[in-house]
């Protein structure tokens, strides 16, 4: 007996942010966890450019990779975790980790990209403090 799964409900229920954007980089899906992570409500994010959450200094690099992925249909971040800075609605910096999946249209061309996002700001901050403490200890012993 197979159970029918309501995939939209599933995506909205996930604890990780799910963001889908089209070939031009406009957001077409935004779940509740994305709202929790970034602070933007679904209706504030849908239809906006991903620049909404990409820091200014990262945008050129982001769009170079984005357009290359859309053109080639290939990404190494399907399995490899990408860790990057991001922006919260209030302007505070975030550290996020995500993987992506490519969606294809009936013609086989890439039609959208899905990012599965986790907020790692707290973990990144703790690691930074530990690295600073380690450097202090190593300097004190030298």
N, C-alpha and C positions, 0 to 999 in steps of 0.2 A: 504494500500500500504506500503510494507516494503522496506526500503532503504538498499542497500548493503553497509556495512562498510568496508573500507580498514583498517584492524587492524594494519598493519605495519605502515601505514601513521599516524594513531591515536597515536601509541606508540612513534613515532618520534616527534609528535607535542605537546605532553604533556609538561607542565612546570616543572613537577617533573622528577627526574632521574629515568629511568627504566633500571635495570641491571638484566640479566638472566644468571645464571650459571648452569653448568651440575653437575652431582653427584660428580665429583671429585673437583669441585670448580673452573673450568675454565670458563671464561666469554664467553658467546655465543651470547649475544645481549647487545647493549650499545647505548642509544639514545642521541640526541643532548643536552638534559638537563644534562645528566651524564657528558658529555664533559664540559659543562659550570661549573658544580659543582666541578669536580675533575681535570680538565685541560687536561686529556688524550683524544686524538682524538679516534674515533671509531676504526680505524685500529691499534692504539697502545694498545687498551684494549682487543679487541677480541682475544681469544686464551690464554690470560694471566690468571694467578691465581688471585683470589681475594686479595692475599697478596699485589697486586698493590696499594690497597687503605686502607688496614688494618694496623694500626701502629704495629710495632714489638712487643711492650709490650702487645698488645691485641690478638695476633695471637693464642696462645694456647687456650684461652677461646673461641675465635671465632670458631676455627676448632672443638673443643669439641662439641659445640652447633650445628654446621653445620652437622657434621657426625651423631650426634644423631637424628637430624631432618630427614636426608636422610634415616636412618635406620628405624625409627619409623613411618615416614609419618605424624608426628604431630609437630606443633609449636604453641606457644601461641602468636606469633607476627603476626598472620593473622589479628587480631583485635587490639591488644595492640601495641602501638607505642614503638619502641625500640630506645633509644637515646644513641649514642656511639661516641667516637672519630674516626676520619678517617684522611686520608692523601691526600693532593693535590699533583699534579705532581711536583710542585716547592718545595715540602717538608714541606710546612706550614700546621699546624694542622687545622682540620675542626671539627665541631660538627654537626653530621647529625642525622636525625630522619627518621625511615623507618618502613614500614610494609612489610610482605612477603606473597607470595602465592606459593603453591606447584603445579607443573604440573606433571601429571601422564602419563606413557606410556600405551600402549594397554594391558599390563599385570597387570596394576593396581599399579605397583611400582612407586615410586617417580622418575621422570626423570630429573627434573630441579627445580630450585627455582627462583622466581622473587622477586626482591626488588624494592619497590617504595620509592625513596629517596628524602628527602628535606634537603637543607642546612640550618642549624639553628645556624651557627657560630655567626652571629651578635646578634640574640636574646639571645643566651647563654652568650655572652660577656656582654650584657646589664644587664641581671639578676645577673651576678657575681658582676658587679659594684654596683647594687642596694643592694645586700646582704652585701657587704663591707661597704657601706654607712650606712645601718641600724645598723650594728655591731658597727660602730663608734658612732652613735647617742645613742645607748643603753649603751655603755661604758661611754660616756660623762655624761649621766644621773645618772649613778650608784654612 
